Amino acid sequence: MKMNRSIGASASVLLCILITLFAVGCGSSGDDVFIGGGGGSGTTGDLEFRFVQPQNQAPDPVPSGTETLRFDVFSTDPPTEDSLLLTETRDYDETIVLEDVSVEAVTVLVTAFDADGVPTVTLSGDVLVLPNSINRVDLVDSQPVTLDTITISPSPVQLANDETQQLALEGSFSNGTVLDLPQSSFDTAATFSSADTDVATVDNDGVVSVEGAGNTSITAQYTLSGVTRSDTVEVQAAVFDVTVTFVSAVAVNNPGADNFNAGIGSTTTPTYTARLTGPDQNQVTVPLGSLTFAFQPDVTGFSVGGNGQVTVADTVANNTTANLVVSYTNESNQVFTDTLVVTALAP
């Protein structure tokens, strides 16, 4: 009886030791699985990623300059759109833990993005999620992300004189990412060219200006990681031109003048001639009743009536100038403008 009691007591002590060991954890500190993580539901666990390798080992898995990382976790291998379980974007850090990941997860794709939001590399790894545990993930497959196509917008470009248009470039990448390429990179990565600079020009920043009525095209090229892609967009340019004619003691007596003088302390009534030349070179005369007038920006002492009569107060200093913007809106609600410079002169 004493021997049986001794054996029973030893078994109880051994059982307590085993329970204590499993409660604290399994394996050494270098193991990939640690008890105590996860949400405690029994159906989720945590995933741990390390992006800085110890010295004398393999290079870091993401390029220098990485700002953000996107984690896409899937329940199938190979991954499919329908098997996506989780998408999460994090700021770059040496170690990142994704919490409460489903035990159904089997693979993960990690995409690195630079400071401009451009994807640079995609890494993948197998996933084994043990419930209520922190599970280390090794990212073993690294694929550079390449630029597949670029698309210019707007398309087509419809412009008139006195207008400019900033072009935008959208990039489509080999990993399926589609994003606007940063304008800040245009100086170094993009080139723009016009097929007919008599119709439209484009600068290094992708800003289009109209030089004359007509049709032309603009081509953009963008180079990323040694890969150059291009796209071409049509430009439809119209010219809206307003001239003035009148006879006044202080006003220019010059038919077809773009700018004119107005007497201080008086009202000047020019005769306006407005013509719109379309991309097809068809020219129409716009009636006075279809025009609107405004000084932009406002200049104290200058005012304009509905028919374009310009009044200059007697408090305005001699040789003060103001921009008179004449506008026309067509049936398609496209607005055309021309700017005349008005100079105030003493009688």
Number of C-alpha atoms within 10 A of each C-alpha: 5 7 8 9 10 11 11 12 12 12 12 11 12 12 12 11 12 10 11 11 12 11 11 10 13 12 11 9 9 7 10 15 23 20 17 16 19 24 16 13 10 13 16 22 27 25 24 16 17 16 17 14 12 9 8 6 7 9 12 14 19 20 14 8 12 21 17 18 22 18 19 18 26 25 20 17 12 10 16 10 8 9 15 16 16 15 13 11 13 13 12 18 15 10 10 15 16 17 17 21 21 22 18 18 22 18 20 26 19 22 25 26 23 17 10 14 15 23 25 22 22 23 19 20 16 17 21 17 24 23 23 24 23 23 25 19 20 17 19 10 12 16 13 15 20 18 25 16 17 24 19 22 15 15 13 13 20 18 23 28 20 16 14 16 17 15 20 20 24 15 20 18 18 16 17 10 13 17 15 16 21 15 16 10 12 19 12 11 16 21 18 22 19 21 15 16 16 14 22 27 22 22 14 13 18 23 14 23 21 25 18 22 25 21 21 20 19 23 17 22 18 23 15 13 11 8 10 16 16 18 15 19 19 18 25 22 25 26 25 25 23 23 20 20 19 17 14 14 10 16 21 16 15 14 13 14 15 17 18 22 22 27 23 25 17 14 17 22 18 19 16 21 16 21 16 20 19 19 21 12 15 11 15 12 13 18 12 15 9 12 18 17 20 19 20 12 10 12 13 12 17 23 19 18 13 12 16 20 14 23 20 23 16 14 10 19 14 14 14 15 18 21 19 23 18 22 18 21 13 10 6 6 8 11 14 21 20 21 22 19 14 22 19 27 19 15 12
